[in-house]
Amino acid sequence: MISFLRKEVTSHKTTYLFLLIILLFSAFFRLFRLHQLLGFWYDQGRDALVIWDLIHYKKFFLIGPVTGIEGIFLGPFYYYLIAPFYWIGKGSPVFVAACLSWLTVGAIFLIYLLGKKIYNRETGLLAAFLYGFSYEQVIFSRWLANPNPLPFFTLLALLCLYKFIKTPSSLLIVLYSFLIGLCLQLEAASAVFFLPATLIILIWQRKKMKANWLILALFAFFVTLLPQIYFDLRHQGILRNAFKKFLVEEKSFKLSIFQVIRLRLITYYNVFMGKLVVGGKKEKTFVLLLFLTTLFVFRKKIFNIGGKMLAIWLLVPLVGYFFYQGNYGYVWDYYFTGVIPAFLILFSSGIFCLPEKKLLGKISFVVFIFLFLYVNLTAIRNYLRTGIGITLDAQKKAIDWIYQKAQDRPFNVDFYVPPQIFYSYSYLMKWYGKGKYGREPEIKLVGELYTLYEPDGQHPQFLKAWLERQDKIGKIQEEYSWGDITVQKRERVKYEE
């Protein structure tokens, strides 16, 4: 194996030099100023508190994060994946986010590998470049949330599936099935469509499948569901009832699709073209026309056996979401996390063929590359300067201010964080506050009260009501702000809740 790798690299030094440069820049985009720009919000605080209880109180779990659908939880894989990072990093969310960012860099290498196997090294290199330098993928890779690792495990699964199609074996299909089960525990809205895509691909390749292999594959997939099955049995069918409500009572999938087709097509346009160019409608339209043109002109080269596999992988959720009308009809960008790599490899396979079409093809290729680099590098530069939203760095400064003002005196805190529970600050008080200053806020009511709030653009009346309530509890003595975070030191005048 080592001799093969050495021969592969030495035989294609230029390709692997470019790949190394792509990986290094991709890592830089994902890790630079991570400690200052990381967003640590509701989901991040919720997950961190679960891991805190695992590490400090040995509270194991059978389910993972809740989905956007009421009562339906993911499996626990994501929590067990990030738990060692929290332990090694001594509770630091930045360390965990950095480890997940490195996992996305690994996904970029896997994109190269899959593109190389299906088409050629150049296509793999181009796909890795597009994924690594895409502004939206950079932002996604810095998101400390359960969809983040999905591309890495999806690409591992696709590599197993493609190798199975080429050289069938029981090990490959079992490993693929197990990986699909793990993917479902990372982001169900995306990975749920892996199941019908798999079924279509296996029916297409049915002559290569043996009955005993299928049984083993189904068993491997079933193993990944055991924690949720056990949890459901222990809690009187809570997950089954939630699924029943979602699928049957709420009729989340309907055949009357015509009213949603236009909305879905707009979503697809924005999601997939947005991965390549940021902002401008003209630029996105140009890229879309380029994509459709190359699919048609070079269809024989693009849709080889691996290309057909990627096309099925991509098309199944696009068709499926025409029928999906659950969760108030929302289809979010991250629902397509598991198919973005397939899209970029297909796109790259067509773009790479453009220079074959003489002058016009060469010009189109060069224009696209310069356009892609310009809009994405500009957006990445702006992001690395300013970040997006409230950052962990600002939250820590607010907590520092509270402890420094309180000194050794006991104090209470109260938080207003729209639109949900202030899990982020609950965790930060445990990890950062107690870790740096040796104590947490008092539970019993004391005279010194600190109130912290973030703006609520959607429901300003709720924030106003909260502040009015706080004014009745304590008088403001000092106030300070970091960006959108405001902290107030108050003298309590009311002790009864």
Backbone hydrogen bonds, N-H to C=O, Kabsch-Sander energy under -0.5 kcal/mol:
donor,donor_aa,acceptor,acceptor_aa,energy
5,L,1,M,-2.5
6,R,2,I,-2.4
7,K,3,S,-2.2
8,E,4,F,-2.6
9,V,5,L,-2.5
10,T,6,R,-2.5
11,S,7,K,-1.9
12,H,8,E,-0.7
12,H,9,V,-0.8
13,K,10,T,-0.6
16,Y,12,H,-2.1
17,L,13,K,-2.0
18,F,14,T,-2.4
19,L,15,T,-2.2
20,L,16,Y,-2.2
21,I,17,L,-2.2
22,I,18,F,-2.6
23,L,19,L,-2.6
24,L,20,L,-2.5
25,F,21,I,-2.5
26,S,22,I,-2.5
27,A,23,L,-2.4
28,F,24,L,-2.3
29,F,25,F,-2.7
30,R,26,S,-1.4
31,L,27,A,-1.6
32,F,28,F,-2.5
34,L,31,L,-1.9
36,Q,33,R,-0.9
37,L,33,R,-2.3
38,L,34,L,-1.8
40,F,38,L,-0.5
45,G,41,W,-2.7
46,R,42,Y,-2.6
47,D,43,D,-2.5
48,A,44,Q,-2.4
49,L,45,G,-2.2
50,V,46,R,-1.5
51,I,47,D,-2.1
52,W,48,A,-2.5
53,D,49,L,-2.1
54,L,50,V,-1.7
55,I,51,I,-2.7
56,H,52,W,-2.8
57,Y,53,D,-1.8
58,K,54,L,-1.0
59,K,53,D,-1.7
60,F,58,K,-1.1
64,G,74,L,-3.5
67,T,72,I,-2.8
70,E,68,G,-0.5
72,I,69,I,-2.1
73,F,71,G,-0.6
74,L,65,P,-2.9
80,Y,76,P,-2.2
81,L,77,F,-2.1
82,I,78,Y,-2.2
83,A,79,Y,-1.6
86,Y,82,I,-2.2
87,W,83,A,-2.3
88,I,84,P,-3.0
89,G,85,F,-2.5
90,K,87,W,-1.2
91,G,86,Y,-3.4
92,S,89,G,-1.3
96,V,92,S,-1.5
97,A,93,P,-2.7
98,A,94,V,-2.4
99,C,95,F,-2.1
100,L,96,V,-2.3
101,S,97,A,-2.1
102,W,98,A,-2.1
103,L,99,C,-1.6
104,T,100,L,-1.6
105,V,101,S,-1.6
106,G,102,W,-2.1
107,A,103,L,-1.6
108,I,104,T,-1.6
109,F,105,V,-1.6
110,L,106,G,-2.0
111,I,107,A,-2.1
112,Y,108,I,-1.9
113,L,109,F,-2.4
114,L,110,L,-2.8
115,G,111,I,-2.8
116,K,112,Y,-2.6
117,K,113,L,-2.2
118,I,114,L,-2.5
119,Y,115,G,-2.5
120,N,115,G,-0.8
124,G,120,N,-2.1
125,L,121,R,-2.7
126,L,122,E,-2.5
127,A,123,T,-2.6
128,A,124,G,-2.3
129,F,125,L,-2.2
130,L,126,L,-2.5
131,Y,127,A,-2.3
132,G,128,A,-2.7
133,F,129,F,-2.2
134,S,130,L,-0.7
138,V,134,S,-2.2
139,I,135,Y,-2.4
140,F,136,E,-2.3
141,S,137,Q,-2.3
142,R,138,V,-1.0
142,R,139,I,-0.7
143,W,140,F,-1.7
144,L,142,R,-0.6
145,A,143,W,-1.8
148,N,145,A,-1.6
150,L,147,P,-1.4
152,F,149,P,-0.5
153,F,149,P,-1.6
154,T,150,L,-2.7
155,L,151,P,-2.5
156,L,152,F,-1.8
157,A,153,F,-2.1
158,L,154,T,-2.7
159,L,155,L,-2.4
160,C,156,L,-2.0
161,L,157,A,-2.7
162,Y,158,L,-2.8
163,K,159,L,-2.2
164,F,160,C,-2.2
165,I,161,L,-2.2
166,K,162,Y,-1.9
167,T,163,K,-3.5
173,I,169,S,-1.6
174,V,170,S,-2.3
175,L,171,L,-2.6
176,Y,172,L,-2.4
177,S,173,I,-2.1
178,F,174,V,-2.3
179,L,175,L,-2.4
180,I,176,Y,-2.2
181,G,177,S,-1.7
182,L,178,F,-1.8
183,C,179,L,-2.5
184,L,180,I,-1.9
185,Q,181,G,-0.7
185,Q,182,L,-0.8
186,L,183,C,-1.5
187,E,183,C,-1.8
190,S,187,E,-0.8
191,A,187,E,-2.8
192,V,188,A,-2.6
193,F,190,S,-1.1
194,F,191,A,-1.8
195,L,191,A,-0.6
195,L,192,V,-0.8
197,A,193,F,-1.6
198,T,194,F,-2.5
199,L,195,L,-2.3
200,I,196,P,-2.4
201,I,197,A,-2.4
202,L,198,T,-2.8
203,I,199,L,-2.3
204,W,200,I,-2.3
205,Q,201,I,-2.1
206,R,203,I,-1.3
208,K,205,Q,-2.1
209,M,206,R,-1.3
214,L,210,K,-2.1
215,I,211,A,-2.0
216,L,212,N,-2.1
217,A,213,W,-2.5
218,L,214,L,-2.6
219,F,215,I,-2.1
220,A,216,L,-2.4
221,F,217,A,-2.1
222,F,218,L,-2.4
223,V,219,F,-2.3
224,T,220,A,-1.0
225,L,221,F,-0.6
225,L,222,F,-1.3
226,L,222,F,-0.6
226,L,223,V,-1.1
229,I,225,L,-2.4
230,Y,226,L,-2.8
231,F,227,P,-2.3
232,D,228,Q,-2.6
233,L,229,I,-2.2
234,R,230,Y,-2.2
235,H,231,F,-1.3
236,Q,233,L,-0.8
237,G,232,D,-2.8
238,I,232,D,-0.5
238,I,235,H,-0.8
241,N,237,G,-2.7
242,A,238,I,-1.6
243,F,239,L,-2.5
244,K,240,R,-2.6
245,K,241,N,-2.5
246,F,242,A,-2.4
247,L,243,F,-3.0
248,V,244,K,-2.6
249,E,244,K,-1.4
250,E,245,K,-2.8
252,S,246,F,-1.2
254,K,252,S,-0.5
254,K,323,F,-2.6
257,I,255,L,-1.7
260,V,257,I,-1.6
261,I,257,I,-1.2
262,R,258,F,-0.6
264,R,260,V,-2.7
265,L,261,I,-2.7
266,I,262,R,-2.0
267,T,263,L,-2.0
268,Y,264,R,-3.0
269,Y,265,L,-2.4
270,N,266,I,-2.4
271,V,267,T,-2.9
272,F,268,Y,-2.5
273,M,268,Y,-0.5
273,M,269,Y,-1.7
274,G,270,N,-1.1
275,K,271,V,-0.7
276,L,273,M,-1.4
277,V,273,M,-2.7
280,G,278,V,-1.0
284,K,280,G,-1.9
285,T,281,K,-2.5
286,F,282,K,-2.4
287,V,283,E,-2.2
288,L,284,K,-2.5
289,L,285,T,-2.6
290,L,286,F,-2.1
291,F,287,V,-2.5
292,L,288,L,-2.7
293,T,289,L,-2.4
294,T,290,L,-2.4
295,L,291,F,-2.2
296,F,292,L,-1.7
297,V,293,T,-3.1
298,F,294,T,-2.4
299,R,296,F,-1.0
301,K,298,F,-0.6
302,I,298,F,-2.7
303,F,299,R,-2.6
304,N,301,K,-0.6
304,N,302,I,-1.2
308,K,304,N,-2.6
309,M,305,I,-1.6
310,L,306,G,-2.3
311,A,307,G,-2.4
312,I,308,K,-2.4
313,W,309,M,-2.2
314,L,310,L,-2.1
315,L,311,A,-2.8
316,V,312,I,-2.2
318,L,314,L,-1.0
319,V,315,L,-2.6
320,G,316,V,-2.8
321,Y,317,P,-2.6
322,F,319,V,-1.3
323,F,319,V,-0.6
323,F,320,G,-1.2
324,Y,320,G,-0.8
325,Q,252,S,-4.6
326,G,252,S,-0.8
329,G,326,G,-1.9
330,Y,327,N,-1.5
335,Y,332,W,-1.6
336,F,333,D,-1.9
337,T,334,Y,-1.6
339,V,336,F,-1.7
340,I,336,F,-1.3
343,F,339,V,-2.3
344,L,340,I,-2.6
345,I,341,P,-2.1
346,L,342,A,-2.4
347,F,343,F,-2.8
348,S,344,L,-2.4
349,S,345,I,-2.2
350,G,346,L,-1.4
351,I,347,F,-2.5
352,F,348,S,-2.5
353,C,349,S,-0.5
353,C,350,G,-0.8
354,L,350,G,-0.6
354,L,351,I,-1.2
356,E,353,C,-1.8
357,K,354,L,-2.6
358,K,356,E,-0.8
361,G,357,K,-1.7
362,K,358,K,-2.2
363,I,359,L,-2.7
364,S,360,L,-2.4
365,F,361,G,-2.2
366,V,362,K,-2.5
367,V,363,I,-2.9
368,F,364,S,-2.3
369,I,365,F,-2.3
370,F,366,V,-2.4
371,L,367,V,-2.6
372,F,368,F,-3.2
373,L,369,I,-2.5
374,Y,370,F,-2.6
375,V,371,L,-2.4
376,N,372,F,-2.0
377,L,373,L,-2.5
378,T,374,Y,-1.8
379,A,375,V,-1.7
380,I,376,N,-2.7
381,R,377,L,-2.5
382,N,378,T,-2.1
383,Y,379,A,-2.2
384,L,380,I,-2.7
385,R,381,R,-1.1
386,T,382,N,-1.9
387,G,383,Y,-3.0
392,L,38,L,-3.2
395,Q,391,T,-1.9
396,K,392,L,-2.5
397,K,393,D,-1.8
398,A,394,A,-2.0
399,I,395,Q,-2.1
400,D,396,K,-2.7
401,W,397,K,-2.2
402,I,398,A,-1.8
403,Y,399,I,-2.3
404,Q,400,D,-2.8
405,K,401,W,-2.1
406,A,402,I,-2.3
407,Q,403,Y,-2.1
409,R,406,A,-2.5
412,N,448,E,-2.6
414,D,450,Y,-2.0
416,Y,452,L,-2.1
423,Y,421,I,-1.6
426,S,422,F,-1.8
427,Y,423,Y,-2.4
428,L,424,S,-2.3
429,M,425,Y,-2.3
430,K,426,S,-1.2
431,W,427,Y,-3.2
432,Y,428,L,-1.2
433,G,428,L,-2.6
434,K,429,M,-2.0
435,G,431,W,-0.9
436,K,432,Y,-2.3
437,Y,433,G,-2.7
438,G,434,K,-1.8
439,R,433,G,-0.5
442,E,411,F,-3.0
449,L,447,G,-0.6
449,L,490,R,-2.2
450,Y,412,N,-2.2
451,T,488,Q,-2.3
452,L,414,D,-2.5
453,Y,486,T,-2.3
454,E,416,Y,-2.1
462,F,459,H,-1.3
463,L,459,H,-1.1
464,K,460,P,-2.4
465,A,461,Q,-2.2
466,W,462,F,-2.2
467,L,463,L,-2.6
468,E,464,K,-2.2
469,R,465,A,-2.0
470,Q,466,W,-2.2
471,D,467,L,-2.2
472,K,468,E,-1.0
472,K,469,R,-0.5
473,I,469,R,-0.9
473,I,470,Q,-0.5
474,G,470,Q,-2.8
475,K,491,E,-2.3
477,Q,489,K,-3.6
478,E,489,K,-1.4
480,Y,487,V,-2.6
482,W,485,I,-2.5
485,I,482,W,-2.4
486,T,453,Y,-2.2
487,V,480,Y,-3.3
488,Q,451,T,-2.9
489,K,478,E,-2.6
490,R,449,L,-3.6
490,R,488,Q,-0.5
491,E,475,K,-2.4
492,R,447,G,-3.3
492,R,490,R,-0.6
493,V,473,I,-3.7
494,K,473,I,-1.9
